[in-house]
Amino acid sequence: MYGEHTVVMIPAAKGYSMTLMTTVTVEVVAATTDDVITACHRLISQLSSSSKPITREELNEIIDGESTVLFAARSDGEIVGLLTLAVFRIPTALRAWIEDVVVDERARGEGVGEALNQAALAEAKRRGAKTVDLTSRPSREAANRLYQRIGFVRRETNVYRFWVKPE
């Protein structure tokens, strides 16, 4: 039981499928279909207005990658959320990182974000990751409350970004 939702784990091709009593289903995206690419365009624009739409080739690279898993949350058949999990080996351990979590504005507050995160945490554990990290802007208050509620601990660290410019 996660929060107030009962979760049933069903083995899937690349990870897990999770069904919630709230009729939100989280699945591992296994193919670049029209509904997946359309959902990516719709949802990623809600996450970042500066990101260009993902191409089919880029989406295939994520789906086919050994170190990445794309999760999609569906409600009544429609994709209402996405999350990408990256799992990678470094000298100190196998680590995981959650990126690009986005829940459709119309589905926020309905447990979609929690279901996506729980699926990613289960997959990271299954793969043997020692830790799972993520970042979240302070302005995303509801998301930050969710992360802390499900067990993430705020770290005292600096996050730096270097913009690689094409030649």
Secondary structure, DSSP 8 states (H G I E B T S, - for coil): -BTTB-EEEEE-SSSEEEEETTSEEEEE--S--HHHHHHHHHHHHHH-TTS----HHHHHHHHH-SSEEEEEEEETTEEEEEEEEEEEEETTEEEEEEEEEEE-GGGTTTTHHHHHHHHHHHHHHHHT-SEEE----TT-HHHHHHHHHTT----------------
